[in-house]
Amino acid sequence: MGNMILNSKERKQLFGRLETQWGIAVPDAMREQAWLKSGERYYLAGRSLEQLPGLRLERLGIYTLSEHDGALRLSVEGSQLLGPYAKKNVVELSPELAHRWLKGESLEIQAEAAGFVFVRSGKDYLGCGRYAGGKLHNFVPKERRLSAHAEPF
């Protein structure tokens, strides 16, 4: 399936979902960019893309988020781009827990959150997890995890 550039109505719906799920008021600078959908994934790209009609590309832009069971799930880059604007469903980890998280561990923690959440430690956004039943389920891709022997930071 090819990339589909979202029209203004589709972008507005996406931004509404970001507001509902995470309390994000998408900044104008991001609203004005081209948002693409390919399958279940959304990408953020420069607006100049719209001036190239009929262009056939496999991928374009930054993979930002995807659809999962009716909810949105962020990529690591998506969490870094949108995280600073989130007002709810953000889980804060200590440096020790962040290190375990980046190794790929799911964590037993207490949080005021539900569903897909932003995971951060201080000012660093580490990706997205799913919080349910006192457990933060890890979605850090295997190829991006710290090795088991990595020193704590």
Order of alpha helices (4+ residues) and beta strands (2+ residues): beta-alpha-alpha-beta-beta-beta-beta-alpha-beta-alpha-beta-beta-beta-beta
